[in-house]
Amino acid sequence: MYIHALSLTNVRGFTALEFPLQRPDGSYAGWNVFAGVNGSGKTTLLRAVATMLSRAGRLGSMLRPRPI
């Protein structure tokens, strides 16, 4: 199974994120590395992926509140 892209909206520090995981030729590498300084959102990104794959229903705790 390959994840084609990640899309997060209003999840913790991410207002909107579109992150394609394909190579320029359209193939998939099989491995992706997320690197960044502390506090840049690496763990949030991985937790969002894990939550969606596990269907655990804990996504609500990751959502950032929006004004009504």
matplotlib code that plots the C-alpha trace (Angstrom):
import matplotlib.pyplot as plt

x = [0.0, 1.3, 0.1, -0.1, -0.3, -0.9, -3.4, -3.9, -6.3, -6.4, -4.4, -2.4, 0.2, -0.9, -3.5, -3.3, -0.7, -0.6, 2.3, 2.6, 4.7, 5.4, 8.6, 8.6, 8.2, 5.1, 6.6, 6.8, 10.1, 8.7, 10.4, 10.0, 12.0, 10.6, 13.3, 13.2, 14.0, 12.2, 8.6, 8.3, 5.5, 7.2, 5.4, 2.1, 2.3, 3.2, 0.5, -2.1, -1.1, -1.1, -4.5, -6.0, -4.5, -5.6, -9.2, -8.8, -11.1, -8.7, -8.4, -10.6, -7.8, -5.5, -7.8, -7.1, -10.3, -11.6, -13.8, -17.4]
y = [0.0, 3.5, 6.8, 9.0, 12.4, 13.9, 16.7, 18.4, 21.3, 22.9, 20.2, 21.7, 24.0, 23.3, 25.6, 23.9, 21.4, 19.5, 17.1, 14.8, 11.7, 10.8, 11.1, 13.5, 10.5, 9.4, 6.4, 5.9, 5.6, 3.3, 5.4, 9.0, 11.0, 13.9, 16.1, 19.5, 21.5, 20.8, 22.2, 22.1, 19.5, 16.2, 14.4, 16.0, 14.9, 11.3, 11.2, 12.4, 9.6, 7.0, 8.1, 7.9, 4.5, 3.1, 4.6, 5.1, 8.2, 10.4, 13.0, 15.4, 15.9, 17.1, 19.6, 23.3, 25.1, 27.7, 30.7, 30.4]
z = [0.0, -0.9, 0.5, -2.5, -0.7, 2.7, 3.1, 6.5, 7.3, 10.7, 12.4, 15.2, 13.6, 10.0, 8.6, 5.2, 4.0, 0.7, 0.5, -2.5, -1.9, -5.6, -7.4, -10.4, -12.7, -10.9, -9.1, -5.3, -3.4, -0.7, 2.0, 3.0, 5.5, 7.4, 8.8, 10.5, 13.6, 16.9, 16.9, 13.1, 13.1, 12.3, 15.1, 14.4, 10.7, 11.7, 14.4, 11.8, 9.4, 12.2, 13.4, 9.9, 9.2, 12.6, 12.4, 16.2, 16.1, 18.1, 15.3, 17.2, 19.8, 17.1, 15.4, 16.0, 17.2, 14.6, 15.5, 14.7]

ax = plt.figure().add_subplot(projection="3d")
ax.plot(x, y, z, "-o")
ax.set_aspect("equal")
plt.show()
